[in-house]
Amino acid sequence: MLKIEEIHIKDFYTFKSVEDKMDRLGLAYKTEIKMPTIPARIDALSDSELGRLYSEVLEYFNFIIYQFSVAKCEKLESDNRLKYVTSKLKKENDKNFECNPAYVEVLLENQKINQLMIMLEAAKTMITKRLAVISRLIEVRKLEWDKNKRDTNVNKFMPFIDSIGDVDEE
């Protein structure tokens, strides 16, 4: 299966709809994923709950990246349609081409895609920050676990180390 990172804008450019693009590229991706609920105190979660939350947030992040790449391709197509309509109307010497229904329709579509991209960019930023917080907490727990494991191992050998110290003193 093609990974999201391997999708390039040129792959999308020749197709008419998002579904055509996805079918052509062989992508089967969920059409809607909800943002997982993040509790107020994530430090109170167990290790397994924290791992599950991390994987859910990461899946949502990948979905946002996917949506952003689709929106970026739609934006390119919309920009080209806008340029085409503008140049065609200017060639016809239409001085009020801004009032032409075709121009207005393409311009509105372009603006909607711009708004969508802004919202997706904001979502990407928010999810990145949440992933960073969860990752840091996982790292801290891993370090604590490693430290506790080291301390436990040292405590196991402490009587042996003490006995060696006693031998050296004699």
C-alpha positions in Angstrom: 0.0 0.0 0.0 1.2 3.5 -0.8 2.3 5.5 2.2 1.0 9.0 2.7 4.6 10.4 2.5 4.9 9.0 -1.0 2.0 11.0 -2.4 3.2 13.8 -4.6 1.2 16.6 -5.9 1.8 15.6 -9.6 0.0 12.3 -8.8 -3.2 14.2 -8.0 -3.2 16.8 -10.7 -4.8 14.9 -13.5 -7.9 13.6 -11.7 -11.3 15.2 -11.3 -12.3 14.3 -7.8 -10.7 13.2 -4.5 -12.3 9.8 -4.8 -10.8 9.3 -8.3 -7.4 10.3 -7.0 -7.6 7.9 -4.0 -8.8 5.0 -6.2 -6.1 5.7 -8.8 -3.4 5.7 -6.1 -4.8 2.6 -4.4 -5.4 4.4 -1.2 -8.0 3.2 1.2 -8.1 5.6 4.0 -10.8 6.4 6.6 -13.0 9.3 5.5 -13.5 10.6 9.0 -11.5 10.2 12.2 -12.5 12.0 15.4 -9.9 13.6 17.6 -9.3 11.4 20.6 -10.4 12.8 23.9 -7.3 13.8 25.9 -7.9 13.8 29.7 -6.9 16.8 31.7 -4.3 14.8 33.6 -2.6 12.5 31.2 0.1 11.8 33.8 -2.6 9.9 35.8 -3.0 7.4 32.9 -1.5 4.0 33.1 1.3 3.0 30.7 -1.1 1.0 28.5 -3.7 3.8 28.4 -0.9 6.3 27.6 0.3 4.1 24.8 -3.2 3.7 23.4 -3.8 7.5 23.6 -0.5 8.1 21.8 -1.4 5.7 19.0 -4.9 7.3 18.6 -3.5 10.8 18.5 -0.8 9.7 16.0 -3.5 8.1 13.8 -5.5 11.4 13.9 -2.3 13.3 13.0 -1.7 11.1 10.0 -5.3 11.7 8.9 -4.8 15.5 9.2 -1.6 15.2 7.1 -3.5 13.1 4.5 -6.3 15.7 4.4 -3.7 18.5 4.1 -2.0 16.8 1.1 -5.4 16.4 -0.7 -6.3 20.0 0.1 -2.9 21.1 -1.3 -3.6 19.4 -4.6 -7.1 20.8 -4.8 -5.6 24.2 -4.2 -3.2 23.8 -7.1 -6.1 22.8 -9.4 -8.2 25.6 -8.1 -5.4 28.1 -8.7 -5.0 26.9 -12.2 -8.7 27.1 -12.9 -8.7 30.7 -11.5 -5.8 31.7 -13.8 -7.5 30.1 -16.8 -10.8 31.8 -16.2 -9.1 35.2 -15.5 -6.9 35.0 -18.6 -9.9 33.9 -20.8 -12.0 36.8 -19.5 -9.2 39.3 -20.0 -8.7 38.1 -23.6 -12.4 38.7 -24.3 -11.7 42.3 -23.0 -14.3 41.9 -20.3 -13.5 44.9 -18.1 -15.8 43.8 -15.3 -14.6 40.2 -15.3 -14.7 40.3 -11.4 -18.5 40.3 -11.8 -18.6 37.4 -14.2 -20.4 34.3 -12.6 -17.7 31.9 -13.7 -15.0 34.0 -12.2 -16.9 34.4 -8.9 -17.6 30.7 -8.7 -13.9 29.8 -9.2 -12.8 32.5 -6.8 -15.2 31.3 -4.0 -14.0 27.7 -4.5 -10.4 28.9 -4.2 -11.2 30.9 -1.0 -12.9 27.8 0.6 -9.9 25.7 -0.1 -7.7 28.4 1.4 -9.8 28.4 4.6 -9.7 24.6 4.7 -5.9 24.7 4.4 -5.7 27.2 7.2 -7.9 25.1 9.5 -5.9 22.0 8.7 -2.6 23.8 9.4 -3.9 24.9 12.8 -5.1 21.3 13.5 -1.6 20.0 12.5 0.0 22.5 14.9 -2.3 21.5 17.8 -1.9 17.8 17.2 1.9 18.2 17.0 2.0 19.9 20.4 -0.2 17.2 21.9 1.9 14.5 20.5 5.0 16.2 21.9 3.5 16.3 25.4 2.5 12.7 25.3 5.9 11.7 23.9 7.7 13.6 26.6 5.6 11.9 29.3 6.3 8.5 27.8 10.0 9.3 27.7 10.0 10.4 31.3 8.2 7.2 32.4 10.7 5.1 30.4 13.6 6.9 32.1 11.9 6.4 35.5 11.4 2.7 34.7 15.1 2.3 33.6 16.2 4.1 36.8 14.0 1.9 39.0 15.3 -1.2 37.2 18.9 -0.1 37.8 18.2 0.7 41.4 16.6 -2.7 41.9 19.6 -4.4 40.3 22.0 -2.4 42.5 20.0 -3.4 45.6 20.1 -7.1 44.6 23.9 -6.9 44.6 24.3 -4.6 47.6 24.9 -7.4 50.2 27.5 -8.9 47.8 29.2 -5.5 47.4 29.1 -4.9 51.2 30.7 -8.3 51.8 33.5 -7.5 49.3 34.0 -4.2 51.2 34.3 -6.1 54.4 36.9 -8.5 52.9 39.0 -5.5 51.7 39.0 -3.9 55.1 40.5 -7.0 56.7 
